[in-house]
């Protein structure tokens, strides 16, 4: 039996005992019954409210703990920030002191470096694996042999066959001489480094290599310019060709090409020999490159930069502009020709020279206009290898395979040797 029913029966019995007695007592009993009834009905609600109040108190205590911990974290973060600021300030002061001491060291070293230089250099050459060195050795040896043999064949043909005693082949003979010297002053040393692992080169040997490298490069530039002028006169002024390209004129042009190269290379060699190399003697290249030597030097670079800029304009840009102008006039003249056979013959006489110009100037121009990167030095070596070894090797092939006169001269020499 439920408590409410028990309470109802108790009150009913009590009311029966006092029935019809006093009306007020009956009302009092009824009110007590209703009060107890509501109290029993609200008891679960009150216990739930008490539990909720306890939960709310616990949540309040938890919130207070979280606020205390957040305050602690904030204070810790502020302390950490102060420590970091102090450390940054100390690090900045340390770096400033180190920079100042390094600057003073460089100044003192520069003052003591004016009359010092190295006795030998280390040519680092190419950074490859052992297998890469073997492949590089075989490739460079083949390029060297093909360049020397091919250009010697061109020189021999021009000297022996009277059919090739023309201004164009006279300049081609000069070009072949420059190519042979070009590869002979650079590639043998690289081959020796790969075989012997000896990277050293004397100071005098480095300056000598620099001299002949610049001499052959300058001579090749002006020889290509002379050949462009020869093609211009032959196509644009054919009636005046014999007079404009007579023997005295072409000898003067050839001698001027070599003399300019001699004086320019001598100037740069004297400047390089007067430089001071105090900090490093490692040349990160496969030969004594002028640009790399300037980077190694501890001497003042103002005058060197001025001389280098002037010679680059006079010896690099002006001849190239003359070649471009010559071919502009050549193309205009060819386009004006009425017969297609004459156009093809005139253009074929320029093809070999044009290919040589592109092969020679292409890598050099890209070498100077390309952006500097993390692998810039290694890329410079491979680009330099193109115009130091690949182009001189291809020149005889271009002039022998693309030129009918050279093929006829080779056939004539072959028949002559067979008859002996």
Buried (B, 14 or more C-beta within 10 A) or exposed (E): EEEEEEBBEEBEEBBEEEEEEEEEEBEEBEEEBEEBBEEEEEEEEEEEEEEEEEEEEEEEEEEEEEEEEEEEEEEEEEEEEEEEEEEEEEEEEEEEEEEEEEEEEEEEEBEEBEEEBBEEBBBBBBEEEEEEBEEBBEEBBEBBEBBBEBBBBBBBBBEEBEBBEBBBBBBBBBBBBBBBBBBBBBBEBBBBBBEEEEBEBEBEBBBBBBBBBBBBBBBBBBBBBBBBBBBBBBBBBEEEBEEBBEEEBBEEBBEEBBEBBBEBBEEBBEBBBEBBBBEBBEBBBBBBBBEBBBBBBBBEEEEBEEBBEEBEEEBBEEBBEBBEEBBEBBBEBBEEBEEEEEBEEBBEBBEBBBBBBEBBBBBBEEBEEEEEEEEEBBBBBEBBBBBBBBBBBBBBEBBBEBBEBBEBBBEBBEEEEEEE
